[in-house]
Amino acid sequence: MCWRKRRPVLWRNGSGVIFASRMGSMGRFGLGPLQKLICRWLVLGAAIATLLIPTCCFPNAAWASLNDDRYDGNIFALYAGNGAIVPPRLDLAQSLKQQKPTLLFFYVDDSRDCKQYSIVISQLQAPYGRAANFVPVMADAVPLKDDFTPSEPGYYFKGSVPQTLVLDGDGKVRFDQTGAASYEAIDDVFREVFDLLPREESEELRRRPVNELNVELVPD
């Protein structure tokens, strides 16, 4: 506590008894200009230390969440910089009814592999997000039952995440991989589904960093 010590002041009451008090003419233990300045600097120093100590002592703490299985929130918004993927515009049954190709992928928010893979899914949405339906499914939300229909995500789920499937307009599975898949692997399947030029015959794309986490594909 930054209190200024004051010398006792002697008082005499109506009965003539003398007693000591620390109440001066300025009230209880008033602070002088120097003490006020010191207190302000102490408060400011404590605030700065609170901000700097975690950064200096744990420089990698801000990125540790990408490499662990801790829940931090929506992985597509946090790590892929894309908050438009979840929640999906359509569920699987609605997508199949439209007879549009579908990218179906199973994930959880507290998985290191899913966090890192979310960046690939976001990159795929840029060229194919309008032509195909992207249907993310939280694996924990898949109901526990014995039988599913082909219009239900549980029909395709193998019990591990991440899992990615590409279904064509007829609902036929053209790609099914458990674990992180590369952008190029899924892109090749979409090229076949949409009858696009093969990669070796199209313009070469290179990866350009956008920030510490994300990259974009641009013409070479």
CORFENNOR-V685431 format. One record per backbone hydrogen bond with DSSP energy under -1.0 kcal/mol. NH is the residue of the N-H (numbers start at 0). CO is the residue of the C=O. If there is no record, write none. Layout:
# CORFENNOR-V685431
nh-><NH/NH>
co-><CO/CO>
This chain:
# CORFENNOR-V685431
nh-><2/8/10/12/15/18/20/26/35/36/37/38/39/40/41/42/43/44/45/46/47/48/49/50/51/52/55/56/57/60/62/65/66/67/77/78/79/81/94/95/96/97/99/101/102/103/104/105/106/114/115/116/117/120/121/122/123/124/127/128/131/132/134/136/138/140/141/144/151/154/155/156/162/163/164/165/166/167/170/173/174/176/178/185/186/187/188/189/190/191/192/193/195/200/201/205/207/209/210/215/217/219>
co-><0/20/18/16/12/10/8/23/31/32/33/34/35/36/37/38/39/40/41/42/43/44/45/46/47/48/51/52/53/57/59/62/63/64/73/74/74/75/90/91/92/93/94/166/132/164/134/162/136/110/111/112/113/116/117/118/119/120/123/124/127/100/102/104/106/137/138/142/148/151/152/152/105/176/103/174/101/171/167/165/165/163/161/181/182/183/184/185/186/187/188/189/190/197/198/217/215/213/213/207/205/203>
